[in-house]
Every structure is written in C-alpha cells, then in structure tokens.
C-alpha cells in the first residue's frame, strides 16, 4: 500500500513539474515583433534577469539548457533569440 502511494505521489509531482516548462517551441512561436512585455511575461513568466541601457531592456529566461533573450524598446519586443528550445 505504501509503495503505491509513494509511486502515485512521484508520478503526480513529475507531471506537475513537466507542465511548468514554459520555454517550449509552441510558446516560442507565439513571440511576435512589437508584442507588449506584459504579453511575453504572461507566456514565459518573469524573466530570470533584465538589464537596461538607454531605451532598451534586455531580458533573459532560462530552463535547463534552454534560453530565451528578448530585447524590449518602450516595453515592446524589438528582437528575440531562443537557444535549445524544444
């Protein structure tokens, strides 16, 4: 009985953790030039890091080996680049 409960909890935990992955090809395909920063954060969550210089803000997201870099100007996507997004 205890083994079944433990196994069920492990499977449930792995399922929840797998659902937390936001750096996916599907989400990456939703990115568009001119998109509002709020929309990007709605898709990918809060960025790991942001740095501002002049009118531009560069933000990055990371999950495992996957990374996403987005440059915003006036809170709109100017450019973006993803690496190892699956």
C-alpha positions as CSV (number, residue, x, y, z in Angstrom):
1,X,0.0,0.0,0.0
2,X,2.8,2.4,1.0
3,X,4.7,1.7,-2.3
4,X,1.5,2.5,-4.3
5,X,1.0,5.9,-2.5
6,X,4.7,6.8,-2.9
7,X,4.6,5.9,-6.6
8,X,1.4,7.9,-7.2
9,X,2.9,10.9,-5.4
10,X,6.1,10.7,-7.5
11,X,4.1,10.5,-10.8
12,X,1.9,13.4,-9.8
13,X,5.0,15.5,-8.9
14,X,6.7,14.7,-12.2
15,X,3.5,15.6,-14.1
16,X,3.2,18.9,-12.4
17,X,6.9,19.7,-12.9
18,X,6.7,18.8,-16.6
19,X,3.8,21.2,-17.0
20,X,5.8,24.1,-15.6
21,X,8.2,24.2,-18.6
22,X,7.5,27.4,-20.4
23,X,10.4,27.5,-22.8
24,X,8.8,25.4,-25.5
25,X,8.6,25.6,-29.3
26,X,4.9,26.2,-29.0
27,X,5.4,29.2,-26.7
28,X,8.4,30.5,-28.8
29,X,6.2,30.5,-31.9
30,X,3.8,32.9,-30.1
31,X,6.5,35.6,-29.9
32,X,6.0,38.5,-32.3
33,X,7.8,41.7,-33.0
34,X,6.1,44.6,-31.3
35,X,4.5,42.4,-28.7
36,X,4.0,44.0,-25.3
37,X,6.3,43.0,-22.5
38,X,3.3,42.0,-20.3
39,X,2.2,39.5,-23.0
40,X,5.7,38.0,-23.2
41,X,5.7,37.6,-19.4
42,X,2.3,36.1,-19.5
43,X,3.6,33.4,-21.8
44,X,7.1,32.8,-20.3
45,X,6.7,34.0,-16.7
46,X,9.0,36.5,-15.0
47,X,12.5,36.8,-16.6
48,X,15.5,35.5,-14.8
49,X,17.3,38.7,-15.4
50,X,16.8,42.1,-17.1
51,X,19.4,44.8,-17.9
52,X,18.5,48.3,-19.2
53,X,20.7,50.6,-21.4
54,X,19.3,53.8,-22.9
55,X,15.8,53.0,-24.1
56,X,16.4,49.2,-24.5
57,X,15.8,46.5,-21.9
58,X,17.3,43.0,-22.4
59,X,15.6,40.2,-20.6
60,X,16.5,36.5,-20.4
61,X,14.7,33.4,-19.4
62,X,16.3,30.0,-18.7
63,X,15.1,26.5,-18.1
64,X,17.8,23.8,-18.1
65,X,19.8,24.2,-21.3
66,X,17.1,26.3,-23.0
67,X,17.5,30.1,-23.0
68,X,15.5,33.0,-24.4
69,X,16.8,36.5,-24.9
70,X,14.3,39.3,-25.7
71,X,15.1,43.0,-26.3
72,X,12.4,45.5,-25.5
73,X,12.2,49.1,-26.5
74,X,9.4,51.1,-24.9
75,X,8.1,47.8,-23.5
76,X,7.7,46.3,-27.0
77,X,9.7,43.4,-28.5
78,X,12.4,44.7,-30.8
79,X,14.2,41.3,-31.2
80,X,14.4,37.9,-29.7
81,X,16.5,34.8,-29.8
82,X,16.0,31.3,-28.4
83,X,18.6,28.6,-27.9
84,X,17.9,24.8,-27.4
85,X,14.2,25.4,-27.0
86,X,12.3,22.1,-27.6
